[in-house]
Amino acid sequence: MTTAPSKRPTHKLYSVCKLKDGKSSWTEIGAAWPHKDGDGFSFKMTAMPAPGGEFILRRDRPRPAPAQA
């Protein structure tokens, strides 16, 4: 298995739980790096998902800077 990760992960791993008000709570629980052959990912988890939560893997994109007052 080829798992030499780059310095920065390409994806973030989230645990997503539905709340009583119908909204969702997203908690970042890890990161992922693609394998060199493109057929899989290596994961590094920093927390465990909440029971009943879903795993969501999303491409890591820079967030815009907050607006200054």
C-alpha positions as CSV (number, residue, x, y, z in Angstrom):
1,M,0.0,0.0,0.0
2,T,1.3,3.4,-0.9
3,T,0.5,5.9,1.8
4,A,3.2,8.6,1.6
5,P,1.1,11.6,2.6
6,S,1.9,15.1,1.4
7,K,2.5,17.8,4.1
8,R,-1.1,19.1,3.8
9,P,-4.2,16.9,3.7
10,T,-6.4,17.2,0.7
11,H,-9.6,16.3,2.6
12,K,-11.1,16.8,6.0
13,L,-13.2,14.1,7.8
14,Y,-16.3,15.2,9.8
15,S,-18.8,13.6,12.0
16,V,-22.3,15.0,11.2
17,C,-25.2,14.7,13.6
18,K,-28.8,15.8,13.1
19,L,-30.0,18.2,15.8
20,K,-33.6,18.4,17.2
21,D,-34.2,21.7,15.3
22,G,-33.6,20.0,12.0
23,K,-30.1,21.5,11.6
24,S,-26.8,19.5,11.5
25,S,-23.8,19.7,13.7
26,W,-20.5,19.2,11.9
27,T,-17.4,18.3,13.9
28,E,-14.0,17.9,12.3
29,I,-12.5,14.6,13.5
30,G,-9.6,14.1,11.1
31,A,-7.9,14.5,7.8
32,A,-7.2,12.4,4.7
33,W,-4.4,12.2,2.1
34,P,-4.8,10.4,-1.3
35,H,-2.7,7.4,-2.1
36,K,-0.2,7.9,-4.9
37,D,-2.1,5.4,-7.1
38,G,-5.3,7.3,-6.7
39,D,-7.3,4.3,-5.4
40,G,-7.7,5.2,-1.8
41,F,-6.9,7.5,1.2
42,S,-4.9,7.4,4.4
43,F,-6.8,8.9,7.4
44,K,-5.6,10.4,10.6
45,M,-8.3,10.8,13.1
46,T,-8.0,13.2,16.0
47,A,-11.4,12.3,17.6
48,M,-14.0,9.6,17.5
49,P,-17.4,10.3,15.8
50,A,-20.5,10.7,17.9
51,P,-22.7,7.6,18.2
52,G,-25.3,7.7,15.4
53,G,-23.3,10.3,13.4
54,E,-22.4,10.1,9.8
55,F,-18.9,10.3,8.4
56,I,-18.5,13.0,5.7
57,L,-15.3,13.4,3.7
58,R,-14.9,16.8,2.1
59,R,-12.1,18.4,0.0
60,D,-10.1,20.8,2.2
61,R,-10.7,24.3,0.9
62,P,-9.3,27.5,2.4
63,R,-12.0,29.5,4.2
64,P,-12.5,33.1,3.4
65,A,-11.1,35.6,5.9
66,P,-13.8,37.1,8.2
67,A,-15.0,40.6,7.3
68,Q,-13.4,43.3,9.4
69,A,-15.6,45.9,11.1
